[in-house]
Amino acid sequence: MKAFSIFGLKTGVGVVASLLSGALPLKAMSLDLMPDGISISGGKYLFDKANISNARVAVRWDWEQDFISHPDWKLDGYFDLGFSQWQSHLSAKDQPSPDGADKAWQIGFSPVFRLTPQADYSVLPFLDVGVGLSYQSEQDLEKKLRSPINMGGHTQFEIRTMLGIQFGDSKQYELTYGWFHYSNAYLHSQNEGLDFQMLGMTMKW
């Protein structure tokens, strides 16, 4: 987990540098605060030491810029601002940790890169990869037995890898499935991360 978190931190720095040199100047030229889409998603904690659900709603702003345009593929992306509600579902027989919260809210902001084939399919696949910042209301979350999930602090990194499909007359609908990870890359003394599998739907306009 420590090695992965440090990798996540380095990746986040690289993403920010790329945005500063690419996407941000374009957005600054024509600033539009109106989101380009909304998504809802839900999922569960990936491991059996806890039973935490994640309900998430997010809005997005498309970059409207291709970083890479190839005859077969293109790389573009968007900014994602999301709000999540995390809820533990452990029962008394699980002996949940007394010092961990059974629910928390979280807000995160991430730049997300999208790789899409250059094709005129009625259903178009894509891959989303993003690294951003996150704030959560509780730093210790309930898990089975003994100690809680100790994330070390309220500020974390939000990392995602999602597979999806676009469909509709103008590809205005999306279905996604993948992985969200939260950890702090040892910015705090403790760094026990959270991993969720997530299923979502997006509508763009």
Contacts in CASP RR format, 6 or more apart in sequence:
PFRMAT RR
TARGET T0000
AUTHOR 0000-0000-0000
METHOD contacts of the structure
MODEL  1
MKAFSIFGLKTGVGVVASLLSGALPLKAMSLDLMPDGISISGGKYLFDKA
NISNARVAVRWDWEQDFISHPDWKLDGYFDLGFSQWQSHLSAKDQPSPDG
ADKAWQIGFSPVFRLTPQADYSVLPFLDVGVGLSYQSEQDLEKKLRSPIN
MGGHTQFEIRTMLGIQFGDSKQYELTYGWFHYSNAYLHSQNEGLDFQMLG
MTMKW
1 183 0 8 1.000
1 191 0 8 1.000
1 192 0 8 1.000
1 193 0 8 1.000
2 186 0 8 1.000
2 191 0 8 1.000
4 183 0 8 1.000
5 157 0 8 1.000
5 183 0 8 1.000
5 184 0 8 1.000
5 185 0 8 1.000
5 186 0 8 1.000
5 191 0 8 1.000
5 193 0 8 1.000
6 185 0 8 1.000
6 186 0 8 1.000
8 131 0 8 1.000
8 157 0 8 1.000
8 159 0 8 1.000
8 185 0 8 1.000
9 157 0 8 1.000
9 185 0 8 1.000
11 131 0 8 1.000
11 159 0 8 1.000
12 131 0 8 1.000
12 132 0 8 1.000
12 157 0 8 1.000
15 111 0 8 1.000
15 113 0 8 1.000
15 130 0 8 1.000
15 131 0 8 1.000
15 132 0 8 1.000
16 111 0 8 1.000
18 67 0 8 1.000
19 111 0 8 1.000
22 65 0 8 1.000
22 67 0 8 1.000
23 63 0 8 1.000
23 65 0 8 1.000
23 77 0 8 1.000
23 111 0 8 1.000
26 63 0 8 1.000
26 64 0 8 1.000
26 65 0 8 1.000
27 61 0 8 1.000
27 63 0 8 1.000
32 61 0 8 1.000
35 59 0 8 1.000
35 60 0 8 1.000
35 61 0 8 1.000
36 60 0 8 1.000
36 61 0 8 1.000
36 62 0 8 1.000
36 78 0 8 1.000
36 204 0 8 1.000
36 205 0 8 1.000
37 59 0 8 1.000
37 60 0 8 1.000
37 202 0 8 1.000
37 203 0 8 1.000
37 204 0 8 1.000
37 205 0 8 1.000
38 57 0 8 1.000
38 58 0 8 1.000
38 59 0 8 1.000
38 60 0 8 1.000
38 202 0 8 1.000
38 203 0 8 1.000
39 56 0 8 1.000
39 57 0 8 1.000
39 58 0 8 1.000
39 59 0 8 1.000
39 60 0 8 1.000
39 174 0 8 1.000
39 176 0 8 1.000
39 200 0 8 1.000
39 201 0 8 1.000
39 202 0 8 1.000
39 203 0 8 1.000
40 56 0 8 1.000
40 57 0 8 1.000
40 58 0 8 1.000
40 200 0 8 1.000
40 201 0 8 1.000
41 54 0 8 1.000
41 55 0 8 1.000
41 56 0 8 1.000
41 57 0 8 1.000
41 58 0 8 1.000
41 176 0 8 1.000
41 198 0 8 1.000
41 199 0 8 1.000
41 200 0 8 1.000
41 201 0 8 1.000
42 53 0 8 1.000
42 54 0 8 1.000
42 55 0 8 1.000
42 56 0 8 1.000
42 198 0 8 1.000
42 199 0 8 1.000
42 200 0 8 1.000
43 53 0 8 1.000
43 54 0 8 1.000
43 55 0 8 1.000
43 196 0 8 1.000
43 197 0 8 1.000
43 198 0 8 1.000
43 199 0 8 1.000
44 51 0 8 1.000
44 52 0 8 1.000
44 53 0 8 1.000
44 54 0 8 1.000
44 196 0 8 1.000
44 197 0 8 1.000
45 51 0 8 1.000
45 52 0 8 1.000
45 53 0 8 1.000
45 54 0 8 1.000
45 194 0 8 1.000
45 195 0 8 1.000
45 196 0 8 1.000
46 179 0 8 1.000
46 195 0 8 1.000
46 196 0 8 1.000
46 197 0 8 1.000
47 195 0 8 1.000
48 144 0 8 1.000
49 143 0 8 1.000
49 144 0 8 1.000
49 149 0 8 1.000
50 88 0 8 1.000
50 90 0 8 1.000
50 141 0 8 1.000
50 142 0 8 1.000
50 143 0 8 1.000
50 144 0 8 1.000
50 149 0 8 1.000
51 88 0 8 1.000
51 89 0 8 1.000
51 90 0 8 1.000
51 94 0 8 1.000
52 86 0 8 1.000
52 87 0 8 1.000
52 88 0 8 1.000
52 89 0 8 1.000
52 141 0 8 1.000
52 142 0 8 1.000
52 194 0 8 1.000
52 196 0 8 1.000
53 86 0 8 1.000
53 87 0 8 1.000
53 89 0 8 1.000
54 84 0 8 1.000
54 85 0 8 1.000
54 86 0 8 1.000
54 180 0 8 1.000
54 196 0 8 1.000
54 198 0 8 1.000
55 84 0 8 1.000
55 85 0 8 1.000
55 87 0 8 1.000
56 82 0 8 1.000
56 83 0 8 1.000
56 84 0 8 1.000
56 85 0 8 1.000
56 198 0 8 1.000
57 82 0 8 1.000
57 83 0 8 1.000
58 80 0 8 1.000
58 81 0 8 1.000
58 82 0 8 1.000
58 83 0 8 1.000
59 80 0 8 1.000
59 81 0 8 1.000
59 82 0 8 1.000
60 78 0 8 1.000
60 79 0 8 1.000
60 80 0 8 1.000
60 81 0 8 1.000
60 112 0 8 1.000
60 202 0 8 1.000
60 204 0 8 1.000
61 78 0 8 1.000
61 79 0 8 1.000
62 76 0 8 1.000
62 77 0 8 1.000
62 78 0 8 1.000
62 204 0 8 1.000
63 76 0 8 1.000
63 77 0 8 1.000
63 78 0 8 1.000
63 79 0 8 1.000
64 76 0 8 1.000
65 76 0 8 1.000
66 74 0 8 1.000
66 75 0 8 1.000
66 76 0 8 1.000
67 75 0 8 1.000
67 76 0 8 1.000
67 77 0 8 1.000
67 113 0 8 1.000
68 74 0 8 1.000
68 75 0 8 1.000
69 75 0 8 1.000
69 118 0 8 1.000
70 118 0 8 1.000
71 118 0 8 1.000
72 117 0 8 1.000
72 118 0 8 1.000
73 115 0 8 1.000
73 116 0 8 1.000
73 117 0 8 1.000
73 118 0 8 1.000
74 115 0 8 1.000
74 116 0 8 1.000
74 118 0 8 1.000
75 113 0 8 1.000
75 114 0 8 1.000
75 115 0 8 1.000
75 116 0 8 1.000
76 113 0 8 1.000
76 114 0 8 1.000
76 116 0 8 1.000
77 111 0 8 1.000
77 112 0 8 1.000
77 113 0 8 1.000
77 114 0 8 1.000
78 111 0 8 1.000
78 112 0 8 1.000
78 114 0 8 1.000
79 109 0 8 1.000
79 110 0 8 1.000
79 111 0 8 1.000
79 112 0 8 1.000
80 108 0 8 1.000
80 109 0 8 1.000
80 110 0 8 1.000
80 111 0 8 1.000
80 112 0 8 1.000
81 107 0 8 1.000
81 108 0 8 1.000
81 109 0 8 1.000
82 107 0 8 1.000
82 108 0 8 1.000
82 109 0 8 1.000
83 105 0 8 1.000
83 106 0 8 1.000
83 107 0 8 1.000
83 108 0 8 1.000
84 105 0 8 1.000
84 106 0 8 1.000
84 107 0 8 1.000
84 108 0 8 1.000
85 103 0 8 1.000
85 104 0 8 1.000
85 105 0 8 1.000
85 106 0 8 1.000
86 103 0 8 1.000
86 104 0 8 1.000
86 105 0 8 1.000
86 106 0 8 1.000
86 136 0 8 1.000
86 141 0 8 1.000
86 194 0 8 1.000
87 102 0 8 1.000
87 103 0 8 1.000
88 96 0 8 1.000
88 101 0 8 1.000
88 102 0 8 1.000
88 103 0 8 1.000
88 141 0 8 1.000
88 142 0 8 1.000
88 143 0 8 1.000
90 96 0 8 1.000
90 102 0 8 1.000
90 142 0 8 1.000
90 143 0 8 1.000
90 144 0 8 1.000
94 144 0 8 1.000
94 145 0 8 1.000
95 144 0 8 1.000
95 145 0 8 1.000
96 102 0 8 1.000
96 142 0 8 1.000
96 143 0 8 1.000
96 144 0 8 1.000
97 140 0 8 1.000
97 142 0 8 1.000
97 143 0 8 1.000
97 144 0 8 1.000
97 145 0 8 1.000
97 146 0 8 1.000
97 147 0 8 1.000
97 148 0 8 1.000
99 140 0 8 1.000
99 147 0 8 1.000
99 148 0 8 1.000
100 138 0 8 1.000
100 140 0 8 1.000
100 141 0 8 1.000
100 142 0 8 1.000
100 143 0 8 1.000
100 148 0 8 1.000
100 149 0 8 1.000
101 137 0 8 1.000
101 138 0 8 1.000
101 140 0 8 1.000
101 141 0 8 1.000
101 142 0 8 1.000
101 148 0 8 1.000
102 142 0 8 1.000
103 138 0 8 1.000
104 136 0 8 1.000
104 137 0 8 1.000
104 138 0 8 1.000
104 141 0 8 1.000
105 136 0 8 1.000
105 137 0 8 1.000
106 134 0 8 1.000
106 135 0 8 1.000
106 136 0 8 1.000
106 137 0 8 1.000
106 182 0 8 1.000
107 134 0 8 1.000
107 135 0 8 1.000
108 132 0 8 1.000
108 133 0 8 1.000
108 134 0 8 1.000
108 135 0 8 1.000
108 158 0 8 1.000
109 132 0 8 1.000
109 133 0 8 1.000
110 130 0 8 1.000
110 131 0 8 1.000
110 132 0 8 1.000
110 133 0 8 1.000
110 158 0 8 1.000
110 160 0 8 1.000
111 130 0 8 1.000
111 131 0 8 1.000
111 132 0 8 1.000
112 128 0 8 1.000
112 129 0 8 1.000
112 130 0 8 1.000
112 160 0 8 1.000
113 128 0 8 1.000
113 129 0 8 1.000
113 130 0 8 1.000
114 126 0 8 1.000
114 127 0 8 1.000
114 128 0 8 1.000
115 126 0 8 1.000
115 127 0 8 1.000
115 129 0 8 1.000
116 124 0 8 1.000
116 125 0 8 1.000
116 126 0 8 1.000
116 127 0 8 1.000
116 166 0 8 1.000
117 124 0 8 1.000
117 125 0 8 1.000
122 167 0 8 1.000
122 168 0 8 1.000
123 165 0 8 1.000
123 166 0 8 1.000
123 167 0 8 1.000
124 165 0 8 1.000
124 166 0 8 1.000
124 167 0 8 1.000
124 171 0 8 1.000
125 163 0 8 1.000
125 164 0 8 1.000
125 165 0 8 1.000
125 166 0 8 1.000
126 163 0 8 1.000
126 164 0 8 1.000
126 165 0 8 1.000
126 166 0 8 1.000
126 174 0 8 1.000
127 161 0 8 1.000
127 162 0 8 1.000
127 163 0 8 1.000
127 164 0 8 1.000
128 160 0 8 1.000
128 161 0 8 1.000
128 162 0 8 1.000
128 163 0 8 1.000
128 164 0 8 1.000
128 176 0 8 1.000
129 160 0 8 1.000
129 161 0 8 1.000
129 162 0 8 1.000
130 158 0 8 1.000
130 159 0 8 1.000
130 160 0 8 1.000
130 161 0 8 1.000
131 157 0 8 1.000
131 158 0 8 1.000
131 159 0 8 1.000
132 157 0 8 1.000
132 158 0 8 1.000
132 159 0 8 1.000
133 155 0 8 1.000
133 156 0 8 1.000
133 157 0 8 1.000
133 158 0 8 1.000
134 155 0 8 1.000
134 156 0 8 1.000
134 157 0 8 1.000
134 158 0 8 1.000
134 182 0 8 1.000
135 154 0 8 1.000
135 155 0 8 1.000
135 156 0 8 1.000
136 151 0 8 1.000
136 154 0 8 1.000
136 156 0 8 1.000
136 182 0 8 1.000
137 154 0 8 1.000
138 154 0 8 1.000
139 150 0 8 1.000
139 151 0 8 1.000
139 152 0 8 1.000
139 153 0 8 1.000
139 154 0 8 1.000
140 148 0 8 1.000
140 149 0 8 1.000
140 150 0 8 1.000
140 151 0 8 1.000
140 152 0 8 1.000
141 148 0 8 1.000
141 149 0 8 1.000
141 151 0 8 1.000
141 194 0 8 1.000
142 148 0 8 1.000
142 149 0 8 1.000
143 149 0 8 1.000
149 192 0 8 1.000
149 193 0 8 1.000
149 194 0 8 1.000
150 190 0 8 1.000
150 192 0 8 1.000
151 182 0 8 1.000
151 183 0 8 1.000
151 184 0 8 1.000
151 188 0 8 1.000
151 190 0 8 1.000
151 191 0 8 1.000
151 192 0 8 1.000
151 193 0 8 1.000
151 194 0 8 1.000
152 184 0 8 1.000
152 188 0 8 1.000
152 189 0 8 1.000
152 190 0 8 1.000
152 191 0 8 1.000
152 192 0 8 1.000
153 184 0 8 1.000
153 188 0 8 1.000
153 190 0 8 1.000
155 184 0 8 1.000
155 187 0 8 1.000
155 188 0 8 1.000
156 182 0 8 1.000
156 183 0 8 1.000
156 184 0 8 1.000
156 193 0 8 1.000
157 182 0 8 1.000
157 183 0 8 1.000
157 184 0 8 1.000
157 185 0 8 1.000
158 180 0 8 1.000
158 181 0 8 1.000
158 182 0 8 1.000
159 180 0 8 1.000
159 181 0 8 1.000
159 182 0 8 1.000
159 183 0 8 1.000
160 178 0 8 1.000
160 179 0 8 1.000
160 180 0 8 1.000
160 181 0 8 1.000
161 178 0 8 1.000
161 179 0 8 1.000
162 176 0 8 1.000
162 177 0 8 1.000
162 178 0 8 1.000
162 179 0 8 1.000
162 198 0 8 1.000
163 176 0 8 1.000
163 177 0 8 1.000
163 178 0 8 1.000
164 174 0 8 1.000
164 175 0 8 1.000
164 176 0 8 1.000
164 177 0 8 1.000
165 174 0 8 1.000
165 175 0 8 1.000
166 173 0 8 1.000
166 174 0 8 1.000
167 173 0 8 1.000
167 174 0 8 1.000
167 175 0 8 1.000
171 204 0 8 1.000
172 203 0 8 1.000
172 204 0 8 1.000
172 205 0 8 1.000
173 201 0 8 1.000
173 202 0 8 1.000
173 203 0 8 1.000
173 204 0 8 1.000
174 201 0 8 1.000
174 202 0 8 1.000
174 203 0 8 1.000
174 204 0 8 1.000
175 199 0 8 1.000
175 200 0 8 1.000
175 201 0 8 1.000
176 198 0 8 1.000
176 199 0 8 1.000
176 200 0 8 1.000
176 201 0 8 1.000
176 202 0 8 1.000
177 197 0 8 1.000
177 198 0 8 1.000
177 199 0 8 1.000
177 200 0 8 1.000
178 197 0 8 1.000
178 198 0 8 1.000
178 199 0 8 1.000
179 195 0 8 1.000
179 196 0 8 1.000
179 197 0 8 1.000
179 198 0 8 1.000
180 195 0 8 1.000
180 196 0 8 1.000
180 198 0 8 1.000
181 193 0 8 1.000
181 194 0 8 1.000
181 195 0 8 1.000
181 196 0 8 1.000
182 193 0 8 1.000
182 194 0 8 1.000
182 195 0 8 1.000
183 191 0 8 1.000
183 192 0 8 1.000
183 193 0 8 1.000
183 194 0 8 1.000
184 191 0 8 1.000
185 191 0 8 1.000
END
